[in-house]
Amino acid sequence: MFGDLFGKLQEAQQKMSDSKERLKHITVEGEAGNGAVKVLVTGNREVQSLEIDPALLTAEKKEELEDLVITALNRALKNAENAWESEMKNVAGGMLGGMGLPGM
């Protein structure tokens, strides 16, 4: 009994490791200001790039730029969170292997 449980735990750890590796190669985007600010983030929520329209790079637009960067980052991170959740659901579904849980 415990050997089988230990094997399942090892399998789950391997699947989690594989998922993290896949998420490292998934990129999602968040943007704001009709594309004036764009952020690329991995599925592991690491910022890869930030693009800013040069028109926003003036002292007069400092506050607008800050707001747009925050909005774009939050959108990209939300998209990365969705990708992560989707990946984890796949891992969890694979571990349950059709056993089904009562009430679910």
C-alpha positions in Angstrom: 0.0 0.0 0.0 2.7 2.5 1.0 4.9 1.5 -1.9 2.1 2.4 -4.3 1.5 5.7 -2.5 5.2 6.5 -2.7 5.2 5.7 -6.4 2.2 8.0 -7.0 4.0 10.8 -5.0 7.1 10.4 -7.1 5.0 10.5 -10.3 3.2 13.6 -9.1 6.5 15.4 -8.4 7.8 14.5 -11.8 4.6 15.8 -13.5 4.9 19.1 -11.5 8.5 19.4 -12.6 7.6 18.8 -16.2 4.7 21.3 -16.0 7.1 24.0 -14.6 9.4 23.4 -17.5 6.6 23.6 -20.1 5.3 26.9 -18.4 8.8 28.3 -18.8 8.4 28.2 -22.6 4.9 29.6 -22.7 4.6 33.3 -23.1 1.5 35.5 -22.7 1.0 39.1 -23.3 -0.6 42.0 -21.5 -1.1 45.4 -23.1 -2.6 48.7 -22.2 -3.3 52.0 -24.0 -4.3 50.3 -27.3 -1.0 48.6 -27.5 1.1 51.6 -26.4 2.6 49.4 -23.6 3.1 45.6 -24.1 4.5 43.1 -21.6 5.5 39.5 -22.3 5.5 37.1 -19.3 6.2 33.4 -19.1 3.7 30.9 -17.7 5.9 30.9 -14.6 5.2 34.6 -14.2 8.6 35.9 -15.2 8.6 39.2 -17.2 10.4 38.6 -20.5 10.0 42.0 -22.3 8.4 45.4 -22.0 7.7 47.6 -25.0 6.7 51.2 -24.7 5.6 53.5 -27.5 8.1 56.3 -27.7 5.3 58.9 -27.7 4.8 58.1 -24.0 8.5 58.9 -23.1 8.0 62.5 -22.2 7.9 64.2 -18.8 4.3 65.3 -19.3 3.2 61.7 -19.8 5.1 60.2 -16.8 1.9 59.4 -14.8 0.1 58.0 -17.8 3.1 55.8 -18.6 3.2 54.5 -15.1 -0.5 53.7 -15.1 -0.2 51.9 -18.4 2.8 49.8 -17.4 1.0 48.7 -14.2 -2.1 47.8 -16.2 -0.2 45.9 -18.9 1.8 44.0 -16.2 -1.3 43.1 -14.3 -3.0 41.8 -17.5 0.1 39.8 -18.5 0.4 38.3 -15.0 -3.3 37.4 -15.0 -2.9 35.7 -18.3 0.2 33.8 -17.0 -1.9 32.8 -13.9 -4.6 31.4 -16.2 -1.9 29.4 -18.1 -0.5 28.1 -14.8 -3.9 27.1 -13.5 -4.7 25.3 -16.8 -1.4 23.4 -16.6 -2.0 22.4 -13.0 -5.5 21.2 -13.8 -4.0 18.9 -16.4 -1.5 17.6 -13.8 -4.2 17.0 -11.2 -6.5 15.3 -13.7 -3.7 13.0 -14.7 -3.0 12.1 -11.1 -6.6 11.3 -10.4 -6.6 9.1 -13.5 -10.3 8.8 -13.8 -10.8 7.6 -10.3 -13.5 10.2 -9.8 -14.2 11.8 -6.4 -17.6 11.5 -4.8 -19.5 14.7 -5.0 -17.4 16.2 -7.8 
